[in-house]
Amino acid sequence: MSHSDNNNFCALPFAHTLINVQGTYQICCRHPTPKEHAININHAPLEQWKKSKYYLQVKDSFLKNEKHPGCKNCWDLESLGQQSMRKRTSKDFQIMKVNKQSDRLYHLEIQLGNLCNLSCLMCSEMYSSAISAENKKLGIKILEQKDLTWTGTAFINLNKILTLNPRIISIAGGEPLYSKQLLNLLHDLPASFCKRTVLNINTNATVWHDHWEQVMQKFKLVRFTFSLDGTMGLYEYIRYPSSWNTVMHNIQQIVKMHNVKSQVNCVVQNLNICYLSDIIKWCRDNNIWITLSQLSNPSFLRLTNLPPSLKTQAITNLEKCQTFDNLSAHTAEFVKSCQTQLLESQQIHDSGADWEKCVSYLNMRDQVRNNSHKKFLTY
């Protein structure tokens, strides 16, 4: 069965495994495993997940051309005309000829704990140890760090998975380049393995040094995704306490490498929707592809959660984006979708409760950071 014969087909359940920050096996990063079906790398090898009731149920739904409810994120994005994880990964899997008969691990995705040096405003302690530390100061800490730490058993199971020779390894976190454990893990991989393996790294690009460059040179191809949600001061505000100049320097060093391809991922939210043209222009000026993704959680940071004056400002900025020459189809479609959502939201009576919640949240973070969102959101 080809992809065209099955319009709901997703290759991820047939050729991909994700291990999240807590060590739980998942179909992908957009498909959380229900708690009652959770299987953890700290206690179980990959084979146990592959034989589990839930995993087999998801595969079966795609064999029947059904839309599994656990894949709601992709179905929702596609209904808005936006690029979903399912569609974004389809090209790689088509090249590797993944179909319903496939049962090989082609793509391994690892979220190696929550160790991170930034406290991004849209992030949570699940994905950032820095947010966890800040939450402790604020008295709103929920998770314990020990619950987000991989054990020795986890690394034994991970090394067994690597013997399956996945063709693609994707690493996120946390901040991968901030992890000495990851550096050591990649350093110890055999050169023969690395030469036939594509490595994907999602990074905030705040950390880069010679040891990382030496490790990256071992791989056939390294695809970097830089997390940039704005430029200059806005970037530093959203991804506190980053330095725009440091990040720019590191990106310049990384893209020079002969085996590196790079892109930017921008998480679009109410904090940056009024300035979206700036990051699109920066990517165009630096000849770096940009992928735009829409934030859904926390809901009070969604792009439509703005007072009327800022919605008008956002719509104007999106119109500016549309005047750029040679805008990619992905960017053009995304911008149009955001504009439609904002225009439609203007017609709906809004009590303003979500915006008040947003302002309260920003004020709370601003106070401990000696910062102010009003530098960027004037209302």
Secondary structure, 3 states (H helix, E strand, C coil): CCHHHCCCCCCHHHHEEEECCCCEEECECCECCCHHHCCECCCCCHHHHHCCHHHHHHHHHHHCCCCCHHHHHHHHHHHCCCCCHHHHHHHHHHHCCCCCCCCCCCEEEEECCCCCCCCCCCCCCCCCHHHHHHHHHHCCCCCCHHHHCCCHHHHHHHHHHHCCCCCEEEEECCCHHHCHHHHHHHHCCCHHHHCCCEEEEEECCCCCCHHHHHHHCCCCEEEEEEECCCCHHHHHHHCCCCCHHHHHHHHHHHHCCCCEEEEEEEEECCCCHHHHHHHHHHHHHCCCEEEEEECCCCHHHCCCCCCHHHHHHHHHHHHHHCCCCCCCHHHHHHHHHHHHHHHHHHCCCCCCHHHHHHHHHHHHHHHHHCCCHHHCCCC
